[in-house]
Amino acid sequence: MNQFNDLAKDLLTIEAVQIKTDPSDYFTWTSGIKSPIYCDNRVTISYPHVRRKITNSFVQIIEELQVKPDVIAGCATAGIPHAAWLADALQLPLIYIRSKPKKHGTGSQIEGKIRKNQKVIVIEDLISTGGSSIEAANVLRQNGNEVLQILAIFTYGLQRAQINFTKEDFSFTTLLSFDQLLNTLVDGNEITPLEKEQLLQWRNQLA
């Protein structure tokens, strides 16, 4: 729990995650959804102590896996730097998955060298519905690779994401969730228990 609290505090401090409790002041997502939370984990790349904590947490998760990866893969674009730091820490090859195949040259969607049957960990920065990371994992599956897990920094905890991952038969783990973030805010007296419940209701209705 301390690990979760520390990371939550870091993301809030550097404003990688921002929370607003006043519905009239909600953020607007690209989709048009009005949201009390805005998460931009790209901010973490500018803070060495935070990105090191993220890398170390990913390393710990992988060390506990019974089957170890041969390759680390980053989802373009926000997952790439964290995948690179993780691959360096584990001394493993790095690849990244484009959102779409190149329209020139070889037309490849996987950048870097990977052989068929190699086992892969996919790194993403954020999971909302899981769409982008599932697409990346399917590219690897179609290439003849086994995706051991998809790891991400943060998840909103949408039920839709769990349904999508289950449907595609991929497992995922995140370092921090919306629920854990709210617990940290309540513990720090930054929001009230009532505000926490209202924020959870917003998330559950969105799901």
C-alpha positions in Angstrom: 0.0 0.0 0.0 2.9 2.4 0.8 4.2 1.8 -2.7 0.8 2.8 -4.2 0.5 5.8 -1.9 4.0 7.0 -2.8 3.4 6.8 -6.6 0.0 8.4 -6.2 1.5 11.3 -4.3 4.3 11.7 -6.9 1.8 11.8 -9.9 -0.3 14.3 -8.1 2.7 16.5 -7.1 4.1 16.7 -10.7 0.5 17.1 -12.0 0.7 14.0 -14.2 -2.7 13.3 -12.6 -5.1 16.1 -11.7 -8.5 15.8 -9.9 -11.3 18.2 -9.8 -14.4 17.7 -7.5 -16.5 20.6 -8.9 -18.5 19.2 -11.9 -18.7 22.7 -13.4 -14.9 22.7 -13.7 -14.4 19.2 -15.1 -11.8 18.4 -17.7 -12.9 17.6 -21.3 -11.4 14.5 -22.8 -10.7 14.1 -26.5 -13.9 12.0 -26.7 -15.9 14.9 -25.4 -16.5 13.3 -22.0 -16.5 15.6 -19.0 -14.1 14.2 -16.5 -13.0 15.0 -12.9 -9.7 13.4 -13.6 -7.0 14.2 -16.2 -4.0 11.8 -16.5 -1.0 12.6 -18.6 1.8 10.2 -17.7 4.1 11.8 -20.3 4.9 14.3 -17.6 6.7 11.6 -15.7 9.6 11.4 -18.2 10.8 14.8 -17.0 11.2 13.6 -13.4 14.0 11.1 -12.9 13.0 10.1 -9.4 9.4 9.3 -10.5 10.4 7.5 -13.7 12.9 5.4 -11.7 10.2 4.5 -9.2 8.0 3.4 -12.1 10.8 1.3 -13.7 11.6 -0.4 -10.4 8.0 -1.2 -9.9 7.7 -2.8 -13.3 10.9 -4.7 -12.6 9.4 -6.1 -9.4 6.3 -7.3 -11.1 8.3 -9.1 -13.8 10.7 -10.7 -11.2 7.6 -12.3 -9.7 6.4 -13.8 -12.9 7.0 -17.5 -13.3 7.7 -17.1 -17.1 10.1 -14.3 -17.9 10.0 -12.1 -21.1 12.5 -12.3 -23.9 11.6 -8.8 -25.1 10.1 -5.5 -23.8 7.7 -3.7 -26.1 6.5 -0.1 -25.8 3.2 1.1 -27.1 3.6 4.3 -29.2 4.1 6.8 -28.1 3.8 7.3 -24.4 4.7 3.7 -23.5 8.0 3.8 -25.4 10.3 5.7 -22.9 9.1 3.6 -20.0 9.7 0.4 -22.0 13.2 1.7 -22.9 14.1 2.3 -19.2 12.7 -1.1 -18.2 14.5 -2.9 -21.0 17.7 -1.3 -19.9 17.2 -2.2 -16.3 16.5 -5.9 -17.3 19.1 -5.9 -20.1 16.6 -7.1 -22.6 15.9 -6.2 -26.2 13.5 -3.3 -26.8 10.9 -2.9 -29.6 7.9 -0.6 -30.0 4.6 -1.0 -31.7 3.3 1.7 -34.1 -0.4 2.6 -33.9 -0.5 1.9 -37.6 1.9 0.3 -40.1 4.4 2.6 -41.8 3.2 3.9 -45.2 6.7 3.8 -46.6 9.7 1.5 -46.6 9.0 -1.9 -45.2 5.5 -1.0 -44.0 6.3 -2.6 -40.7 4.3 -1.9 -37.5 6.9 -3.4 -35.2 10.1 -1.4 -34.8 13.1 -3.3 -33.6 14.2 -6.9 -33.9 12.0 -9.7 -32.5 11.8 -13.4 -33.5 8.7 -15.6 -33.7 7.8 -17.4 -30.4 9.7 -14.9 -28.3 7.8 -13.9 -25.1 6.9 -10.2 -24.6 5.9 -7.8 -21.9 4.0 -4.8 -23.4 4.3 -1.4 -21.6 1.6 1.2 -21.8 1.3 4.5 -19.8 -2.5 4.5 -19.3 -5.4 2.1 -19.6 -8.9 3.4 -20.1 -10.8 1.0 -22.2 -7.6 -0.9 -23.1 -8.1 -0.4 -26.9 -4.6 0.8 -27.8 -2.7 -1.7 -25.7 -4.9 -4.6 -26.9 -4.2 -3.5 -30.5 -0.5 -3.5 -29.9 -0.6 -6.9 -28.2 -2.6 -8.4 -31.1 0.1 -7.1 -33.5 2.6 -9.2 -31.6 0.3 -12.2 -31.4 -0.2 -12.1 -35.2 3.6 -11.9 -35.5 3.9 -15.2 -33.7 4.8 -13.9 -30.3 3.4 -14.7 -26.8 2.3 -11.6 -24.8 2.9 -12.5 -21.2 1.3 -9.4 -19.8 0.4 -5.8 -20.5 1.8 -3.5 -17.8 0.7 0.2 -17.4 1.2 3.0 -14.9 -2.4 3.9 -14.3 -5.9 2.6 -14.9 -9.3 4.3 -14.5 -10.7 0.9 -13.5 -13.4 0.9 -16.1 -15.4 -2.4 -16.3 -15.2 -2.0 -20.1 -11.4 -2.5 -19.9 -11.7 -5.7 -18.0 -14.3 -7.0 -20.5 -12.1 -6.1 -23.4 -9.0 -7.7 -22.0 -10.9 -10.9 -21.1 -12.4 -11.1 -24.5 -9.0 -10.9 -26.2 -7.4 -13.2 -23.6 -4.8 -10.8 -22.4 -3.9 -10.1 -18.8 -2.9 -6.7 -17.5 -1.4 -5.2 -14.4 -1.2 -1.5 -13.4 0.9 0.2 -10.8 -1.9 2.5 -9.7 -5.7 2.7 -10.0 -8.3 5.4 -9.8 -9.6 3.8 -6.6 -6.1 3.8 -5.0 -5.6 7.4 -6.0 -8.8 8.4 -4.3 -7.8 6.6 -1.1 -4.6 8.6 -1.1 -6.5 11.8 -1.5 -8.8 11.0 1.3 -5.9 10.0 3.6 -4.3 13.3 2.9 -7.5 15.2 3.6 -7.5 16.6 0.0 -11.0 15.3 -0.7 -13.7 14.1 1.7 -15.1 10.6 1.8 -18.3 11.9 0.3 -16.4 13.5 -2.6 -14.6 10.1 -3.1 -18.0 8.3 -3.4 -19.2 10.9 -5.9 -16.0 10.4 -8.0 -16.5 6.6 -7.9 -20.1 7.0 -9.0 -18.9 9.1 -11.9 -16.4 6.4 -12.9 -18.9 3.6 -12.5 -21.6 5.4 -14.5 -19.0 6.0 -17.3 -18.2 2.2 -17.3 
